Amino acid sequence: MLQPNILLDQSPSHCIKDVAVNWHGTKMAVCSNNCVIIWSMNNQQKWIKEDVGIELDKLKTVQKVSWAHPEFGQIIAVSTVNEISIWEFAATDCGGQWCNRTSPPLSEPRHLLIRDISFSPSYFGEVKLFQYDDFKNEWVAGDYVTKSPNSQIHDVAFAPNPGRSFHTLAIAGAELEIIDFKVTDHFKVKRVNQDRNKVDPEQNRVEVWKLSWSSLGTTLCATGDDGLIRLWKNNNRWECTRTIKFNGMAV
């Protein structure tokens, strides 16, 4: 059972200014006086205070705190009334500690009054190509297939290639994207058939989560956040030919 209430501190001198929960809901940062106290949820769904937190100068008071996206690690932004600092948790053999990585420069900080801080919720959704090098016996990073500045990538799927001279890749994100490309001698991505790979915009309005191709790579199955399964086929552009509900009934 989830712990309904937490007794953070019995000291009357502590004043909680802000509370922020991380992306997965497993850690909580609490601003109190000049400190940021970190709490973690254990396997019994109880909040446990961690031994290591963030402590600023005693003359400063933490006003706001914000967690970065977990793909960047455990990173917290902390603000006082006129200063911002970025902290990162560095793991060590003894457990770890929070390190002050940077303090973004602010123009005329003495005249500023910071009310709130927040990391951007979106990040670059990138699909990068890797190729196995037989001589080096390792995977080598190559070119980007696509970059989506405002979309998180949920899934990618290569279509089966029965004799085609190019690769076909489906990408699930804020919308469905299908790309044909070739790989040059310098391991660069060269897009082809761009006119034929446009997805019908009227049917491509839901966030896509999972992809699967037919055995010949002619039909793409995609699930959306509306709970429907869509089958896509290419007829000079990609169109949804059938929609299936979760109970297997065609719409």
C-alpha positions as CSV (number, residue, x, y, z in Angstrom):
1,M,0.0,0.0,0.0
2,L,1.3,3.5,-0.9
3,Q,2.4,5.5,2.1
4,P,-0.3,8.3,2.4
5,N,1.6,10.7,4.6
6,I,5.3,11.5,5.3
7,L,6.6,13.1,8.4
8,L,9.6,15.0,6.9
9,D,11.0,16.7,10.0
10,Q,9.7,17.6,13.4
11,S,11.9,20.7,13.7
12,P,9.8,24.0,13.6
13,S,12.7,25.8,12.0
14,H,12.2,23.8,8.7
15,C,10.1,25.5,6.1
16,I,9.2,23.5,3.0
17,K,9.3,25.8,-0.1
18,D,8.9,23.2,-2.9
19,V,8.6,19.5,-3.6
20,A,9.4,17.7,-6.9
21,V,9.0,14.1,-7.9
22,N,11.3,12.5,-10.5
23,W,10.1,11.1,-13.9
24,H,9.5,7.6,-12.6
25,G,7.9,8.7,-9.3
26,T,10.6,6.9,-7.3
27,K,12.5,9.8,-5.9
28,M,11.3,13.1,-4.3
29,A,13.3,16.3,-3.7
30,V,12.1,18.5,-0.9
31,C,13.4,22.1,-0.4
32,S,13.9,23.0,3.2
33,N,15.8,26.1,4.3
34,N,19.2,25.9,2.5
35,C,18.9,22.2,1.7
36,V,17.4,19.8,-0.8
37,I,16.5,16.5,0.9
38,I,16.1,13.5,-1.3
39,W,13.6,10.7,-0.5
40,S,13.4,7.3,-2.3
41,M,10.5,4.9,-2.4
42,N,11.5,1.4,-1.4
43,N,10.0,-2.0,-2.5
44,Q,7.3,-1.7,0.2
45,Q,6.2,1.7,-1.3
46,K,7.5,3.5,1.7
47,W,9.4,6.8,1.4
48,I,12.9,6.6,2.9
49,K,15.1,9.6,3.5
50,E,18.5,9.3,1.7
51,D,21.7,10.0,3.6
52,V,23.0,12.3,0.9
53,G,21.3,15.5,-0.3
54,I,22.2,19.0,-1.5
55,E,23.3,21.8,0.8
56,L,23.8,25.4,-0.2
57,D,25.4,28.2,1.8
58,K,23.6,28.8,5.1
59,L,22.7,32.4,4.0
60,K,20.8,31.1,1.0
61,T,17.2,29.6,0.9
62,V,16.2,27.1,-1.7
63,Q,13.0,28.2,-3.4
64,K,12.4,25.8,-6.2
65,V,13.7,22.4,-7.5
66,S,13.2,20.5,-10.8
67,W,14.3,17.1,-12.0
68,A,15.7,16.6,-15.5
69,H,14.7,13.8,-17.8
70,P,16.2,10.5,-16.6
71,E,18.0,9.9,-19.9
72,F,20.5,12.5,-18.7
73,G,21.1,10.9,-15.3
74,Q,20.1,12.1,-11.9
75,I,20.1,15.8,-12.4
76,I,18.4,18.5,-10.4
77,A,18.1,22.3,-10.9
78,V,18.0,24.3,-7.7
79,S,17.1,28.0,-7.4
80,T,17.3,30.6,-4.7
81,V,15.7,34.0,-5.1
82,N,18.4,35.2,-7.6
83,E,20.6,32.1,-8.4
84,I,20.2,28.8,-10.2
85,S,22.5,25.8,-9.9
86,I,22.6,22.4,-11.6
87,W,23.4,19.4,-9.5
88,E,24.2,15.8,-10.6
89,F,24.4,12.7,-8.6
90,A,27.8,10.9,-9.0
91,A,27.8,7.3,-7.8
92,T,30.9,6.1,-5.8
93,D,32.0,3.0,-4.0
94,C,30.7,4.5,-0.8
95,G,27.3,5.3,-2.3
96,G,27.6,8.7,-4.0
97,Q,27.2,12.4,-3.7
98,W,25.5,15.4,-5.3
99,C,28.0,17.6,-7.3
100,N,27.4,21.1,-8.4
101,R,28.0,20.9,-12.2
102,T,27.2,24.5,-13.2
103,S,25.5,27.7,-12.4
104,P,23.9,29.3,-15.5
105,P,24.9,32.9,-15.8
106,L,22.1,35.4,-15.2
107,S,22.1,39.0,-16.2
108,E,22.0,41.4,-13.2
109,P,21.2,38.6,-10.7
110,R,20.9,41.2,-7.9
111,H,17.8,42.7,-9.6
112,L,16.2,39.3,-10.3
113,L,13.5,37.5,-8.4
114,I,13.3,33.9,-9.5
115,R,9.8,32.5,-9.1
116,D,10.1,29.1,-10.8
117,I,12.4,26.8,-12.7
118,S,11.7,23.9,-15.0
119,F,13.6,21.6,-17.4
120,S,12.0,21.2,-20.8
121,P,9.8,18.1,-20.8
122,S,10.7,17.4,-24.5
123,Y,14.0,16.4,-25.9
124,F,15.5,15.4,-29.2
125,G,14.0,12.2,-30.4
126,E,16.9,10.8,-32.5
127,V,17.2,7.7,-34.5
128,K,20.9,6.9,-35.1
129,L,22.4,4.2,-37.3
130,F,25.0,1.7,-36.0
131,Q,26.8,-0.8,-38.2
132,Y,28.9,-3.7,-37.2
133,D,32.6,-3.5,-38.2
134,D,34.0,-7.0,-38.9
135,F,37.6,-5.7,-38.8
136,K,37.3,-3.9,-35.5
137,N,34.9,-6.5,-34.1
138,E,32.6,-3.8,-32.7
139,W,29.6,-1.6,-33.4
140,V,30.4,1.7,-35.0
141,A,28.1,4.8,-34.7
142,G,27.1,6.3,-38.0
143,D,24.7,8.9,-39.3
144,Y,21.3,10.0,-37.9
145,V,18.3,8.6,-39.7
146,T,16.0,11.3,-38.3
147,K,15.8,13.9,-35.6
148,S,12.6,15.0,-34.0
149,P,13.1,18.0,-31.7
150,N,9.7,17.8,-30.0
151,S,8.9,14.1,-30.1
152,Q,9.9,11.2,-28.0
153,I,10.8,8.0,-29.9
154,H,8.8,5.0,-28.6
155,D,9.7,2.3,-31.2
156,V,11.6,1.7,-34.4
157,A,11.2,-1.2,-36.8
158,F,13.0,-2.2,-40.0
159,A,10.8,-3.7,-42.7
160,P,11.9,-7.1,-44.1
161,N,14.0,-6.5,-47.2
162,P,13.1,-9.1,-49.9
163,G,15.5,-7.8,-52.6
164,R,15.0,-4.0,-52.3
165,S,18.0,-1.8,-52.9
166,F,17.2,0.4,-49.9
167,H,16.2,0.1,-46.2
168,T,12.7,1.0,-44.9
169,L,12.4,2.1,-41.3
170,A,9.2,2.9,-39.4
171,I,9.4,5.3,-36.4
172,A,6.8,5.6,-33.7
173,G,6.6,8.9,-31.9
174,A,4.1,11.8,-31.7
175,E,3.1,10.5,-35.1
176,L,4.0,7.7,-37.5
177,E,7.1,8.3,-39.8
178,I,8.3,5.9,-42.5
179,I,11.7,6.5,-44.2
180,D,13.4,4.8,-47.1
181,F,17.2,5.3,-47.1
182,K,20.5,4.0,-48.5
183,V,23.8,3.9,-46.7
184,T,26.7,5.5,-48.6
185,D,30.3,4.3,-48.6
186,H,31.1,6.9,-45.9
187,F,28.3,5.5,-43.7
188,K,26.0,8.4,-44.4
189,V,22.2,8.2,-44.6
190,K,20.8,9.1,-48.0
191,R,17.0,9.3,-48.1
192,V,15.1,8.0,-51.2
193,N,11.5,7.8,-52.2
194,Q,10.5,10.7,-50.0
195,D,7.4,11.5,-52.1
196,R,6.1,7.9,-51.7
197,N,6.7,7.8,-48.0
198,K,4.4,10.5,-46.9
199,V,1.8,9.4,-44.3
200,D,-1.8,10.5,-44.8
201,P,-2.0,13.5,-42.3
202,E,-5.7,13.1,-41.8
203,Q,-5.1,9.6,-40.4
204,N,-1.8,10.3,-38.6
205,R,-3.0,12.3,-35.6
206,V,-2.4,10.0,-32.6
207,E,0.8,9.2,-30.8
208,V,2.2,5.8,-31.9
209,W,3.8,3.4,-29.4
210,K,4.5,0.0,-31.0
211,L,5.3,-1.2,-34.6
212,S,5.4,-4.5,-36.4
213,W,5.8,-5.3,-40.1
214,S,4.3,-8.1,-42.2
215,S,6.7,-10.8,-43.5
216,L,7.1,-9.0,-46.9
217,G,7.3,-5.5,-45.5
218,T,4.2,-4.3,-47.3
219,T,1.9,-3.9,-44.3
220,L,2.7,-2.0,-41.1
221,C,0.9,-2.6,-37.9
222,A,0.9,0.3,-35.4
223,T,-0.7,0.9,-32.0
224,G,-1.8,4.3,-30.9
225,D,-2.5,6.0,-27.6
226,D,-6.2,5.9,-28.5
227,G,-6.2,2.1,-27.9
228,L,-6.6,1.2,-31.5
229,I,-4.4,-0.9,-33.9
230,R,-3.9,0.5,-37.4
231,L,-2.8,-1.3,-40.5
232,W,-0.9,0.8,-43.0
233,K,-0.2,0.1,-46.7
234,N,1.6,2.2,-49.3
235,N,-0.3,3.3,-52.4
236,N,1.9,6.2,-53.5
237,R,1.6,7.3,-49.9
238,W,1.0,5.4,-46.6
239,E,-2.7,5.1,-45.8
240,C,-4.5,3.4,-43.0
241,T,-6.5,0.5,-44.6
242,R,-8.0,-1.0,-41.4
243,T,-8.5,-0.1,-37.8
244,I,-8.9,-2.8,-35.1
245,K,-10.1,-2.4,-31.6
246,F,-8.5,-4.3,-28.7
247,N,-11.2,-7.0,-28.8
248,G,-10.2,-7.9,-32.4
249,M,-13.2,-6.3,-34.1
250,A,-12.5,-4.3,-37.2
251,V,-13.8,-0.7,-37.2
